[in-house]
Amino acid sequence: MFGFSIKNKIIDGIVEQKAAAVIFALPTLSGFPNDEEAIHRCPDFSKPVVGLSFAPLFRHIKAEKLEYGNHWFKRENYRFRLKEKKNNQELYYIGISGKQTMFINKSETNQQDLRIDFWPFDVKDEYDAFPHQIDIYSVLDKEFSVAYTVYSSRFLHGKYKPPVSQNYFVDGLIQVYKHNESLLDHPEIQLGFIQNNNRILDYIHQHSKVVTDQNH
């Protein structure tokens, strides 16, 4: 099931920015593939769904080409302010909100630059749903990006609900802030997000084809 959101911008005299999304059942991308069957059938729109969104990457206005390694920070650094620096990593606030983000660069274990946006769990507002929905942005291939949301076990039910013994990475992030700790002290949780994203990128590459525009 596809959803299209065509947004046009004039960049260097050329119309750019075309975006599309593939819609799945909500659990599919959390611990991907959470539901092996769901990736092969249209979702039931009477139940919650999640989108896998594709869009072009854009360079910084002053840059001559796309910059990788903290791609989003290099392009929009005015949006972020440093919260914490530890273990050769950094955690940022997004704007003036309490929402936080972490940038993970491409490496031997990480296929592409990755960004994790999340609202820290607050014990004073334990019923708030936002900390249980983590937004992921990843470079897909050279000039493209992919975005999606992963959910904690609060949103995963029945056969999709991960057992406690699984140490599900999204639940781990909730626990970190429930105990007043820092994501920068938990490389195992970061690795969970990385591995999940790697599997999603593998799936995309296995079921897609790059089509070159012969006019450019």
N, C-alpha and C positions, 0 to 999 in steps of 0.2 A: 504494500500500500504506500503510495507516494504522496507527499504534499509539496507543493511548489510555492515558493515565495520569491517572486522576481522583483528585485529592487535595483534600480538603475542609478549609476553615478557616472558623471563624465570625468574620466581620468586621462590626462594627456590627449584629450580630443577623442578618446574611445569610450564607448559605453561599456561599463564594467559592472561587476557584482551581481551574479546570478546565483541564487541559493536554492537548494532542494533538500527535502527530508524524507527518510524512509521510516515508516511508522511500525512499531512492534508492540506486543503486549508488554506492560510495564516491567515485569521481572526480567525480561530478556537480557538487558545490558548490564545488570547487576550480578557480578560473578559470571560474566559471559562465558559460554552460553548457558544461562541459568535454565532455560527451557529449550532443549535441542530442537523440538518440534516447532516452536514458535517462530523460528527464523525462516521457516519454509511455508508459512501460511499467513493469510491476512488476519490482522488482529480483530478481536471482538470489541467494537466501539461502545458496547454497553458496559465495558470494564475499562479500568485505567490503562492508558497507553503511554509510550515514550517514543521520542523521535531521535533518529540519528541524522544530524543536520550537516550538510556539506556546503562550503562557501570558499571563495578565493581568499588567499592571504594578501595583506596589503603592507607595503613598505612604509617606513616612517617618511613623513613629508620631505625631510631634508636628506634622506638616504637615496643613493642611486640604485640600490637593489635590495631585495629582501634580506633581512638579517636574522640568523638563527642563533640558538643559544639564548634562552630568555626572550624569545621572539616578541611576546606580548608586552613585556616590560620595555624593551627597546623601542617599540612602536608607540606605546602610550604610557610612558613612565610618569607623566603628570597625574595619572589616575591612582598611583600607588604610593603609599608611605610605609617606611620600614617599621615593623613591630618588633622583630626579634632576629638576632643573628647568632647562630650556634652550629657547631659541627660542620663548618664550611657550607652552611645553607642559610637561607633567609626566608622569613615569613613577613608578608605585607598586609596592611589594611587596604581595602578597596575604597577610595574616596574617603568621605567622612563617616561612613557607616561602620558598623562593627564587623562587617563581613571580611573574611580573610582569604588570602590566596597564597599558593606556593608554586614556584616554577621549578620544573625538573627538566634538565637538559637531556638531549639525546646522548646515549652512552652505550656501553656493551650490553647492558641489560634493558635499556630503554630505547625502543625503535625510533622515536621521534620526540621533539620538544613537547612538553606536557604542562598543562596548567590545571591546578585543582582549586576551585572556588567553593568556600563553605562558610556557613554560619556556625560559630562554636556553640556547643551545647551549654545551656545555662540552667543550673539547678533551680534557679528562682522561677524559671518558666519551662518546666519539664515537659509540658504538653505542646510546646511550640513545634510545628512540623518542619520548619525550614532547616534546622540542623540535620535532619534525616534525609535531605535531598542535596546531593553534592554535584555541582556542575563541572564537567570535564571538557577541556579544550585541548586538542592535539593537532600538531602538524600532521597532515596525511601524506602528502607526496609533493615535494618541491613548492608548488604554488597554491596548494589547497589545504584547507583545515577541516576537521570534523569536530562536532560538539554533541554532547549527550549528557544525561543525568543518571547517576546511580543512586540507589535507595538503600536505607538501612533496613533491618529485618522488621521494623515497625510496619513497613509497606509490603513486605513479602509474606505470603500466607501459604498454608498447606505444604505441598511438596516443594515449594520455592523457598520456604523459610530455612535459612542455614542453621544447622545445629551449633550449639555453643562450642563444641569441640572443633569446629571448622576454623575458629578464630577469624571470622568474616571481617575483612579489612574496613568496611564502612562502619560496622558496629564498633570496631576497634577505635576509630576516630571519635565516635561519640564517647566512649569510655575514657579516652585521653583527657577530654575537657570536663567530663563529669568528675574526674579526680584532680582537676586543676593542674594538668601536666601540659607538655608542649608536643606538637606533632614533630618538631625537629629532633626530639629524643626517641622517636619510634621509626627507625628505618624499615622495620617489618611491615608497618602499615603503608608507608610510601611504596614499598615493593608490591603490595597487594594492588594498589591503583595502577602501577606500572604494568604488572602482568595482565591485569584485566584489559588495559588499553592495548597492549600488544596483541592479545587474542582478537580484539575488535578490529584492529588494523589488518591482521592476517585474514580475517573473514572478508573484509572489504576488498582486499587485493585478490582473493580467490574468486570473488563474484563480481568483478568489475573489469572494465577495459578502458585504457586511456585513449581518447579519440583526439587526434590533432586537427586543429583548424587550418586547412590548407591556404587560407587567405591571409594568415599572419605569419 
